[in-house]
Amino acid sequence: MNDFDIYEGRTAKQNRKKTYLVFPFETDIKEVVTTAKRHFRCTAGHLNLMMGWVMNDELYLENPHKRGMKLVAIATYIF
C-alpha cells in the first residue's frame, strides 16, 4: 500500500527543482523509507525524513498555526 502524494517546489538559493513525497502521518516509517528509496532510486543514506503540514493542497515545512492543518510525513532526496 503506497499511499502518497508528490509535491514539487524550488530551492531558495539555486532555484533547483525539489520533489517531496508526502505520506499520511500514521504511515509506518519502514514503508516510507522503502517507497522513497524506490522512487528516488537511492539508498536510505540519501533520504531526508521530516514532518510537515498540508492544507488546501499546499505543503508547509513549518507549522503555520492555522486551523485545518493535517500533519504528514515527508521524504526528500539529499546529496
Backbone hydrogen bonds in HBPLUS format (Angstrom, degrees):
<---DONOR---> <-ACCEPTOR-->    atom                        ^
c    i                          cat <-CA-CA->   ^        H-A-AA   ^      H-
h    n   atom  resd res      DA  || num        DHA   H-A  angle D-A-AA Bond
n    s   type  num  typ     dist DA aas  dist angle  dist       angle   num
A0005-ASP N   A0022-VAL O   2.85 MM  17  5.08 158.4  1.89 144.1 150.7     1
A0022-VAL N   A0005-ASP O   2.79 MM  17  5.08 173.8  1.79 156.5 158.6     2
A0007-TYR N   A0020-TYR O   2.88 MM  13  5.04 167.8  1.89 152.1 156.3     3
A0020-TYR N   A0007-TYR O   2.75 MM  13  5.04 167.8  1.76 161.3 161.7     4
A0009-GLY N   A0018-LYS O   2.85 MM   9  5.14 155.6  1.91 149.6 156.8     5
A0018-LYS N   A0009-GLY O   2.84 MM   9  5.14 158.9  1.89 140.2 140.0     6
A0011-THR N   A0016-ARG O   2.87 MM   5  5.29 148.6  1.97 142.5 152.9     7
A0021-LEU N   A0075-ALA O   2.98 MM  54  5.16 177.0  1.98 156.6 157.5     8
A0075-ALA N   A0021-LEU O   2.94 MM  54  5.16 151.7  2.02 144.1 152.9     9
A0023-PHE N   A0073-ALA O   2.80 MM  50  5.10 170.8  1.81 157.7 160.9    10
A0073-ALA N   A0023-PHE O   2.95 MM  50  5.10 161.9  1.98 142.7 147.8    11
A0027-THR N   A0024-PRO O   3.09 MM   3  5.65 168.1  2.11 121.2 124.6    12
A0031-GLU N   A0028-ASP O   3.09 MM   3  5.40 123.6  2.42 103.9 117.2    13
A0032-VAL N   A0028-ASP O   3.13 MM   4  6.52 152.1  2.22 148.7 157.1    14
A0033-VAL N   A0029-ILE O   3.01 MM   4  6.24 165.0  2.03 152.2 154.9    15
A0034-THR N   A0030-LYS O   2.97 MM   4  6.11 166.4  1.99 147.3 151.5    16
A0035-THR N   A0031-GLU O   2.98 MM   4  6.00 167.0  1.99 147.1 151.0    17
A0036-ALA N   A0032-VAL O   2.95 MM   4  6.04 160.7  1.99 148.3 154.3    18
A0037-LYS N   A0033-VAL O   2.88 MM   4  6.01 158.1  1.93 152.2 158.0    19
A0038-ARG N   A0034-THR O   3.15 MM   4  6.37 155.6  2.21 145.0 151.0    20
A0039-HIS N   A0035-THR O   2.94 MM   4  6.15 159.5  1.98 148.9 155.1    21
A0040-PHE N   A0036-ALA O   2.90 MM   4  5.95 176.0  1.90 155.6 157.0    22
A0041-ARG N   A0037-LYS O   2.84 MM   4  5.35 119.9  2.21 129.5 143.2    23
A0042-CYS N   A0037-LYS O   3.24 MM   5  5.19 147.3  2.36 130.4 139.9    24
A0046-HIS N   A0043-THR O   3.12 MM   3  5.73 162.7  2.15 116.2 121.3    25
A0047-LEU N   A0044-ALA O   3.21 MM   3  5.41 157.4  2.26 115.7 114.8    26
A0078-ILE N   A0046-HIS O   2.84 MM  32  5.15 164.3  1.86 141.8 144.0    27
A0048-ASN N   A0076-THR O   2.85 MM  28  5.17 157.8  1.90 149.6 153.6    28
A0076-THR N   A0048-ASN O   2.94 MM  28  5.17 151.2  2.02 141.1 150.5    29
A0050-MET N   A0074-ILE O   2.93 MM  24  5.18 157.9  1.98 146.5 151.6    30
A0074-ILE N   A0050-MET O   2.72 MM  24  5.18 166.6  1.73 161.8 158.4    31
A0052-GLY N   A0072-VAL O   2.96 MM  20  5.31 159.7  2.01 140.5 144.9    32
A0072-VAL N   A0052-GLY O   2.92 MM  20  5.31 162.8  1.95 142.5 142.6    33
A0053-TRP N   A0060-TYR O   2.90 MM   7  5.06 163.4  1.92 150.7 155.3    34
A0060-TYR N   A0053-TRP O   2.73 MM   7  5.06 161.0  1.76 162.9 165.3    35
A0054-VAL N   A0070-LYS O   2.90 MM  16  5.19 152.7  1.98 141.0 149.7    36
A0070-LYS N   A0054-VAL O   3.01 MM  16  5.19 153.5  2.08 141.7 150.0    37
A0055-MET N   A0058-GLU O   3.05 MM   3  5.40 155.8  2.11 146.9 154.2    38
A0058-GLU N   A0055-MET O   2.99 MM   3  5.40 142.6  2.13 111.6 122.0    39
